[in-house]
Every structure is written in structure tokens, then in C-alpha cells.
């Protein structure tokens, strides 16, 4: 029995791709040096879609516009913010739901992540001024992440940084008060 040339060509082509794919999947790592032009391209980790990154950048820009706004206990408007009022105000503008008080933040802990995995826009949660009481008492929105650097914007009641401010986490007293980061 003789097969038509088109069928034979299709069969040969399929067999070639099957063998090529099989040999790629089962290939053992090469130990000899490969010229730079032939080295495989390093895989780049997946990042959030551009639309998501733009939203986070816009949110941080919006939050930073409020730097200097005075601290007001229970405040949740640009006339004055407490820490959770500021966070709720910023997140609400970007349709991110969050409880009004830091005391309710443990309800978000199902979305907590390691500090090393934090990204811009995440919520960073701290104890209150007494780090021995391991309950949420303060929080901020992460604005910058880098190697050995992390900044967050928050509304502080401290005399030194009264009101909405941006703080360098590692150059502050906050590491001893750190509780978690929540992916928002």
C-alpha cells in the first residue's frame, strides 16, 4: 500500500515534532560551556499586568498627596485622619474593601504574606505603641519595596511625625512592632 505524498509528509512532520519535543523535555542539563549567543534566555518572573501596576502607582500617588494632613483620632477625611481612617479612605477610592479599624484587621489575615514578599499597595500591620501587646494597633500602605528597603505611608499620632507621613521601615522603630503584611 502506498500513501499519498501529502499524508506521508504530514506523518513525517508530526514524527519530527514529537521526537523534537520529547528530546527537549527529557534532555539532561548541559555541563559544557555554551557560547553566549547560544545560551538560553533567562526566564523572567511573572509580574502583575500593566493595568494592575498602574492602579497601584496611581493609588500611591493619591496617598502621597495627603502627606502633611493632620492626625485626628477617628478621622477619615482629608480634614484629618487616624491610621485606619487614612487607609480606608485611600483603599476605598480604588474599590478595595477593608475594615474601618485596625482591631478588625485580623479578619484579613487569610491573605497575609511574608514581609519578603511584600509589594507596593499591600497593607503592613503593626502593634500599637506597646510592642508587647501583639494585637493590631497601627498600619500603613506599602509605597516602595527594594533590596533592604521598604517604605510605607500612614497617619501617625507620634509627636515626631504627626499626621500623614511616609516612613522607611528599616530606619524606624517599626520592625519591633511588625505583625504582618496583607495582600490587598
KANORNOR-V737446 format. One record per run of one state. SS is the DSSP state (alpha for helix, beta for strand, coil for the rest). FROM is the first residue (numbers start at 1). TO is the last residue. If there is no record, write none. Layout:
ss=(SS SS)
from=(FROM FROM)
to=(TO TO)
This chain:
ss=(coil alpha coil alpha coil alpha coil beta coil beta coil beta coil alpha coil alpha beta coil alpha coil beta coil beta coil beta coil beta alpha coil alpha beta coil)
from=(1 5 26 36 39 50 65 71 72 76 78 80 82 83 94 102 112 114 115 118 123 128 136 147 149 157 163 169 172 174 178 183)
to=(4 25 35 38 49 64 70 71 75 77 79 81 82 93 101 111 113 114 117 122 127 135 146 148 156 162 168 171 173 177 182 184)
